[in-house]
Each structure stands twice: as structure tokens, then as C-alpha cells.
């Protein structure tokens, strides 16, 4: 299901609605356009394929320890965008302007990992 984009006039007041942590969604504004990022199973598989010999566990470990690279951030952002329905590639983001800069991109990447691999409070693993 594709989520409709909120009307432009209400974008700033509804931006938090786009990032629903219970469904793993994270909001990020790129080149002035709001995007919903989500690490779906397909997006995770694409991300893992792009990591080559590296693993998702190693990626998570780097983020947990603060030793991640801009390559890690870009790979997660691209995977999240693709999971949210975007059809671009990493090359499409080379000159893109992320609202909040590299720090906001890194924060969004970290949130994607947390939301993809953490159960909501009160939920137990079966």
C-alpha cells in the first residue's frame, strides 16, 4: 500500500505522521521533498547484497559503536528509500540536499536500523 503524500500546506505539521516508529518508517526530507524510508525485507536483502563480504551484523555494530562511515549512512538511506517505494540509486543522491545535513542523514540511518530490528515496547518475540 502506498501512503498518500500530505498536502504541501500541511507538510510541516504532519511530518511526524509520516514517520511511524511502530511500522519502521522514518521521515527524511531530500531536495525539499519529504520521503518515507523503511527497511523492508527486500530492501534489507538489497542492502546486504551491496555490503559484499560485510554483514548486517557488522553494520549494526558499527552504528552501535559510532564507527560508521558515510558509505554506511548512504547505503542505509538508499535501502530505506527503496523500501519506501523510491526507484532511484545511490548515484541519484550524490548531489542531493538532505534537510539537516549529514547529521540528520546519519540519525535517520540509525533510526532505520533500530526500528527494523527492535520490537515496540510491550511486544514480545514469539
N, C-alpha and C positions, 0 to 999 in steps of 0.2 A: 504494500500500500504506500503510495506517495503522499506525503503530507503537503497540503497546500501552503504556499508562501503567504505570510501575513501581509496585509496591505501596507504599502510604503509609509503611510501616515502614522500607522500604529507600530511600526517596526521596533523602535527603541523601547516601548512599553511592553512589548510582547516577546522580546528576545529571549527572556528566561524560559518562556513556554517552549521554545524550540529545543532547549537542552534539557531533556527529561532524564535525570540520572537513573530512574527505575528501568528505563529501556535501553540504557547505554548511550544515549545521544549526548553529543557535545556540540555547542554552537561556536562558530568561528566566522568572522567577517573577513572576506578576502576581496580586495579591489572594490570595496564598498558594498559588496553583495553578501547577504547572510547565507551561510551554509550549515547544514546539519551533518555532522560526522558520526559514524557508527562503525564499530568493528564487528561486522557480520562474520559468519564462518567463512564465506567466500573471500571477504576482504582479508581475514587473517591468513588464509591459505596463500593468497597473492603476496601478502607481506612476508610470509615465511619463505616463499619461493625467491623473493627478492633479496632476502638476507643471505642466501647461499649457504655456506658452511656454518654460519651463525645460527642461533636458535632463538625462539621467542623467549625462552627462559633467560638466556644471556641478555636479551634486550630489556626484559623486565628488571633484571639485576642491575644493569647499567642505570636505569632510571631510579631505582631504589637507592643506589649509592651516589647519585648525582654525577655519574661519569658518562652520561650520554653525549652523543655528538649531534651536530646539525643534520648530518645524514640520517641519524635515528629519528629525529624530530620530523624531517621531511617524509621519510618512509611511513611513519605513523599517520601523518596528516593526509598523505595521498591515500593510504589504505582506508582511513576513516571517511574521507570524501567519497571514495568509490563505494564503500558500504552504504553511504547515504544517497547513492544514485548518480553521482558525478561520473562523467565518462572521460575525464582528462588523464594526463600523465604527469609525472614529476617535472618533466620539461616545461609543462604549461605553467608551473608555479615559480620558475626561476626568477622572473621579474615581477611577481605578484606582490602586492602590498597587503600585509596582514595587519588588521587593526590591533594595535597594542604591540606590534613588532615581534621580534624573535622570542621575547619572554612570554607573550600571550600564546604563540605557537607552541612553545615548549610546555606551557601549562595545559593547553588543550591536548597535546600528545599524551602527557602523563594522565590526564583525566580519562582519556580513551582506554588506556591500559587498566586503570583502576576499575572503571565501570564495566569493562569486558570480563574481568576476572574476579570480581567481588560480588557476593550476594547482597541484596538490600538488607538493611537491618531487620531482624526478626525472621528472616528466611533461613532455613536450614538446608544443607546439602542432603540429597537423598541417597 
